[in-house]
Amino acid sequence: MAKKKQRSPSGPADSGALAATSTDQEAVVEAAAHSRLFSVKEYVILNLVWDAFCILMLVLVAVVLKETRGLIFFFALLMAGFLFVSIFDYAYDRVVARPAGRQKA
């Protein structure tokens, strides 16, 4: 039986793929640095829209199923999770992303 050759991970084809990946990552970082950040008002509006959607879904499901046991907890958990992610995203943008953008300028 013939043995198959295994390509070594440090071959020339792999180094080109790594170079393309790092170039792509640099482009993403630069695009993120130039993107506009959401204001607190926009985060509040997003959360209000999400909360209205969750309440609408709760009402519709309660009407269709005629049962609300566990639904209030489920939709409250979705709303709280979205609020947590919004706060985290706001803090991340202000603490991590923005200083990196300032250093480049």
N, C-alpha and C positions, 0 to 999 in steps of 0.2 A: 504494500500500500504506500502511496505517496504521502509524504508529510506536507501539511499546509504551512506556509510561512506566516508567521504572525508579525503584523506591523508593530513597530515600536512606537510608543506614545510620543517620543521626542523627534519623530521624523519631520521632514520639511513640510509635508502637507498639513500636519497638525499645527505647526507654528503659524501658518497663514490663517488657519481657522481661529487661533487664539488672538492674532492681531486684529482680525475683523471683529471679534467679540469685544475686545477692549475699545475699539473705535466706536462700536455701537453703544457701549456703555457710556463713553465720554459724551456722545451725542445726546443721549437721554439725560445725563446729568446737566449738560448745558441747556437743553430745552427746559428742564425743570427750573433751572436758575432764572430763566427769562420769562417763565410763565407768571401770570398774575395770581396773587394769593386771594382767597376768599376773605371777606370781612366778617366780623361777628354778626352783622345784620344778615348777611347772606346765609350763614350757618343757621341762624334762628329761623329764617324763612324755609330753608331746606328741612329743618326739623319739624316745623309746623305743617308743611306739606306731607311729610312722612306720617306724622301723628294723625292728620286728617284721613289719610289713606288707611291706616291701621284701624281707626275708629269706624270708618265706612265698611271695611271688611268684617269687623266684629259684628256690626249691626246686620249686614247681609247674611253672614253665616248663622247668626242667632235666629234670624227670621226663617231661613231655609231649614235649619236643623231643629229649631225649637228647643235648643239646649245651649246653655252658656257655661256649664261646668268646665273649668280649665281654660276656656277661651279668653277670659279676661286676663288671667295670668300670662297666657301665651302672647297676646298682643301687647300687654304691658312690658313683657320681657323684650319683645322686638323694639318697642319704642325706647326703652332704657338702653338697649344695646346700641341703637343708632345714635342716641345722645352721647354715649361713652365714646364711640368711634369719632364723632364730630369733634368732641373736646380733644381727644388724642390727636386728631389730624390738625386741628388749629395749633395746638402746642408744638407739634412736630414741625409744622411749617415755620413757626416763629423762632423756635430754638435751634433746629438743625438745618433746615433747608435755606433759610434766609442768610445766616452767617456765612455759609459756603458761597453763596452768590456775592456777598459783599467782598469776600477775599479776592474773588476773580476781578472785580471791577477796579 
